[in-house]
Amino acid sequence: MNRITDPTLAAKVTTADRAAEHIRPGDTVGMSGFTGAGHPKAVPAALADRIDAAHTAGEDFRINLLTGASTGEEVDGALARVNGIAKRAPFVSDPDLRKQINAGEVEYTDTHLSHLAQQVWFGFHGNLDVAVVEVAAILPNGLLVPGSSVGNNKTWLDLADKVILEVNEWHPREYEGFHDVYYGTKLPPHRRPIEILDPLQRIGDPYLRVDPDKVVAVVHTNAPDRDNTFAAPDDASEAMADHLIDFLRHEVSAGRMPKSLLPLQSGVGNVANAVLAGLADSEFEHLTSYTEVIQDNLLRLLDSGRLDSISATSFSLTREVAEEFNRNIESYKGRILLRPQEMSNHPEIVRRLGVIAINGMVETDIYGHVNSTEINGSKMINGIGGSGDFARNAFLNFFVSPSTAKNGELSAIVPMVPHVDHTEHDVHVIVTEQGIADLRATAPNERAKRIIDKCAHPDFRDRLHDYHDRAYAQNTTARHAPHLLEEALSWHQRAATDGRM
């Protein structure tokens, strides 16, 4: 089947090597891709070869790279190994790129996923020189059928001086109709309400648009998305899932939400997958999801009939489940909607719909400040992603983590986190395998007792209580959220010195 049926754009079909020649040293490049789905598969590798050759010849060749979220080996991995990235935003997961960021070799801007598109529109990242965007097909009228993610693709296509399209035949042609691309966004002071009143409500178009005069190259590909692997749920993740689902039952019985709950958002990871698996075995029915990514168990929850619909911006599937989805894609039409991430993560919509947000963390302190991005306060892991978009605006949010790390040597509950991504003001519920701490409408010292008693591992509980009691006793005029600063920091200094972080 011919995937490129617009004659103007069909005339621009070329090789990945020739397409990559349109990207110059110092360019700011917006590439498609969100959680390893929908990223370009051929042009970045060709670009990496160009960069490597330039470096061998003694020339400096690096680009500033913007995406939707994490990409795949073909983008971040390939470009990192040839030292081809000068600046990067908004989210990373590639180990080679992470090492370069932590070595100070790449400037990384950790950005809320709902913010990046508008920041590029505002000009904060300078001119967008090139867009490299993967699609499933090009229609006779030049409209683009998106594939497995939308991310920031609309913004890249709108703003880039030059556009390179990759048409990937691995994506089913039947993706047409799965997307809702909103073209009504205005800049301040002319913004309008985003009137999404239901997770599956359409407010935009099923296609991406591009000015054909800006398209400098079209490349054929046929390659799968990243294989996202998830470990089987362990005892800790299943315990956290049980605690969380029981908490939701209590909220329903208290009359704070309907029996079908409110729209679910879950971050990527084993605990989120365990929660979704637990919901499939629960009494809850007619669930909905307004989230960023569709993971294996969210898709299975849809298959089970417990979940009615999903609004997201991307898939994040294992290869087996992705291929099964591709074979049965028609059965999901009308139940799955993919939007740009500025809509999937939009604070206005999250707050209006009353989303239940479930996200992971590295650690929390005894007062409920959450660190979700950095080890020992300075070593970047991946980035904040969309957790802040949802947590701050959710009807109810959960932050989940095992109570210990490094085989029990470190506590995930600490006196003071060395880096704060989510302040105590935005954190509702903390969950570990030990239990669950409801922090809503509580003052700091009450939060401390709940977090320590309910969520800390028994091996660390007495030490944490002792710290809080002494901090309270010694700070006679500062007892709102008392600390012993040197001792609080020593928890992390000791871990760093011992080489455990």
C-alpha positions, 0 to 999 in steps of 0.5 A: 500500500502506498503511504504517500499519496500527495503528489507534492510530497511524494516528489520529495521522497529521498534517503535518510542520508540526504534528508539529514543533510538539511540539519546543520551544526547548532540547529535547534531540532524538534523530533517526534517521540514520546516514551519510546513511541513515534520517534523517527527511526532513520534520519537521526542515525544518518545525522549521527553518522554525519556528526561523527564524520565531522568530529573526526575531521575536527569540526564541532557539530552538535544540535539542540534537541527537543522532543515530546518525552523520551525517545529510543535508541535510534534518537537519543542513543545514536546522537549521544554516542557521537556527542551530538547533543548540546542541549536537551529537553524535556525528558530523557531515559537513554543511559548514554545521554544520562551519563553525559548530562550528569557529566556536565557535557549536555545542558539538560532543561528538565521541563513539565511536559505540558509546558514545552510546546508553549515555551517554544511558542513563546520563543524561550528556546530560540528559533526552531530550525528543523522538525523531524516527525514520524507519521503513519501516512500522507493523504492526497490532500497533504494531511498527515496521519499520526502514528503511535504518539502525538507529543509535540508534533503539531508545534514542531510542524507549525514552527520549524523552518524546515520539515523532514517527514518519516513515513513508517509502515510499521504503524498500521494505516488504520491509525487514521481516526485515532487522533484529536489534534487541537488547532485552537491554541492562542497565545496570551492574552488571547487564550480561550477555554479548552472545553474538554468535558469528558475524556473522549470528547473531541475538540480538534482534527484527526490529522496533523497539518504541514505547509508543503513548502517547508517539507524538504524531505520525506523518508520511507521507514518500516521499523518498530517503536522501542520495546518497553520492558516491565518487570513482573509485579513483585510483592512490594508493588502488589502491596502498594497496589492493594493499599491504593485500591483500598483507599479508593474504595474508602473514597467511594464509600465516603461519597467523595467520588462515584463508583466508577471513580474519576479519570485515571492517570498513571505514570510509567512503571511497575507499580502503576502497572500493578495498580492497573492489574489490581483494578482489573480484578476489582469491583470498579466498572466503567472506568475512564482514563485521562493520561499521558501514556497507554501501558500494557495493563491499561490496554488490558484493562480496556480489553477486560471491559472494566475501562471504557475509554482512554485519552492519552498522547502516546503508547508505551508498550512491550513489543508483544503487546504493541504487535498485538495492538497493531493486529487488532487496531480496528477493535480499539477505534472509538475507545482510544484517543491520542492528543498533543501532550499540551492537551493530554497534560493540560492543567485546566483539563486535569483539574476540570475532569478531577483526575486521579493521578498515580506517579512514582517517586525517588523519595519523600521527606517526613513533611511530604516534599517529594523528589522524583528526579534526582539522586543525592540532590544532583544526579539526574535520573530521567526528569519530572515528565508529566507528574507535576502537570497531573499532581498539582491539578489532580482531584487526588494524587498518589506518590508511590515507592518502595520504602527502601532502596539498595536492598534495604540499605537506604530509606525512601523516607528521609528527614529532608529531601535534597531536591524537591520536585513536588512540594508538600502543598501538592502531595495528597497521599504517600504509598509504600509497601508498608502502608498509605499516608493520607496527607490531605488537610494536615499540618506538617508535624501531623504529616510527619507522624503519618508518613513515618508510622504508615510508610517508613520501613521498620528498620528506619522508623525509630530513627525518623521519629527520633529526628523529628522529636529532637528537631521539635524540641530544639526549635522552640520558636520554629516548630511549624516544620522543624529541622536539624539541617546538618543532620538532615543533610547527613543522611544523603552525605553518608549515602554518597560517601558510602557509594550507595547513590 
